[in-house]
Amino acid sequence: MQNYLTQLITDMHKSAEKVPQSKIPEGEFDPEYMMELEESGEEPMSHWFGLVKEQFPPSERLSEEQLIQMAAELEKLWKAYSFYPDFPDGLPAKRRYELMREYLDHPTQHWPGGWQHHFEFCDYDSSHCPFGDEFCRCKEFNT
């Protein structure tokens, strides 16, 4: 499995090097930028990365060390595309990996030029919290 993960990490690094960039020079405002954003449309994250969810093994097939490694590598890939996962402090690597893996099918717009897109994963309903009881941040809003 480790050989496969090493190749997958190499593919993730290659994807991070191919992030689509804006045609508008950095630091300049141009009304055409809005057109560029509109033209990019929403696609699954996997479309932007060029990597599909099926390439990422289910968490049950990975060791704790591999889960830590893969969660960190996925976070790096997301950040290369200006996608920022918002996790509670201390959330285990297994859950971080699972959430990011599932979101590969999530439609989103990639904004060339580095506009940041934050993903909270949570709809603030503590009965359906994706982080589980121990890491649920929505409980503080429901009291």
RAUR-V907757 format. One record per pair of residues at least 12 apart in sequence whose ideal C-beta (glycine too) atoms are under 7 Angstrom apart, sorted by the first residue. I is the first residue (numbers start at 1). J is the second residue. D is the distance in Angstrom with one decimal. If there is no record, write none. Layout:
i->I j->J d->D
i->I j->J d->D
//
This chain:
i->1 j->61 d->6.7
i->5 j->66 d->6.1
i->5 j->70 d->6.6
i->8 j->55 d->6.2
i->9 j->73 d->5.2
i->11 j->51 d->6.2
i->12 j->51 d->6.7
i->12 j->73 d->5.6
i->12 j->77 d->4.7
i->15 j->49 d->4.9
i->15 j->50 d->5.3
i->15 j->51 d->6.1
i->15 j->77 d->6.2
i->16 j->76 d->6.8
i->16 j->77 d->5.5
i->16 j->80 d->3.7
i->19 j->80 d->5.5
i->19 j->81 d->5.6
i->20 j->110 d->6.4
i->20 j->112 d->5.2
i->21 j->112 d->5.6
i->22 j->36 d->6.3
i->22 j->112 d->3.9
i->22 j->113 d->3.4
i->23 j->36 d->6.2
i->24 j->36 d->6.7
i->24 j->113 d->6.6
i->36 j->112 d->6.3
i->37 j->111 d->5.9
i->40 j->109 d->5.7
i->40 j->110 d->6.0
i->40 j->112 d->6.7
i->41 j->109 d->6.6
i->42 j->107 d->4.4
i->42 j->108 d->6.1
i->42 j->109 d->5.0
i->43 j->107 d->6.4
i->44 j->104 d->6.7
i->44 j->105 d->5.3
i->44 j->106 d->6.5
i->44 j->107 d->5.6
i->45 j->103 d->5.9
i->45 j->104 d->5.0
i->45 j->106 d->5.7
i->45 j->108 d->5.8
i->46 j->104 d->4.4
i->46 j->105 d->6.7
i->48 j->81 d->5.8
i->48 j->110 d->4.7
i->49 j->77 d->6.3
i->52 j->104 d->6.7
i->53 j->101 d->6.0
i->53 j->104 d->4.1
i->53 j->105 d->5.8
i->56 j->101 d->4.9
i->59 j->94 d->5.2
i->59 j->97 d->5.7
i->59 j->98 d->5.2
i->67 j->93 d->4.4
i->67 j->94 d->4.9
i->67 j->97 d->5.4
i->68 j->93 d->4.4
i->70 j->97 d->5.3
i->71 j->93 d->4.1
i->71 j->96 d->4.3
i->71 j->97 d->4.3
i->74 j->97 d->6.5
i->74 j->100 d->4.5
i->78 j->100 d->6.7
i->81 j->110 d->5.8
i->82 j->111 d->6.6
i->82 j->114 d->5.2
i->82 j->115 d->6.1
i->82 j->116 d->5.0
i->82 j->117 d->6.1
i->83 j->117 d->5.3
i->83 j->119 d->6.5
i->84 j->116 d->5.9
i->84 j->117 d->7.0
i->84 j->118 d->4.8
i->84 j->119 d->6.9
i->85 j->100 d->6.0
i->85 j->119 d->5.2
i->86 j->118 d->5.5
i->86 j->119 d->6.2
i->86 j->120 d->4.8
i->88 j->131 d->5.5
i->88 j->135 d->4.3
i->88 j->137 d->5.4
i->90 j->135 d->6.9
i->91 j->131 d->6.1
i->91 j->135 d->5.2
i->95 j->131 d->6.8
i->99 j->121 d->5.5
i->99 j->130 d->6.2
i->103 j->119 d->6.6
i->122 j->137 d->6.9
i->122 j->138 d->5.9
i->124 j->138 d->4.4
i->124 j->141 d->5.5
i->125 j->138 d->6.6
i->126 j->138 d->4.5
i->126 j->139 d->5.0
i->126 j->142 d->5.2
//
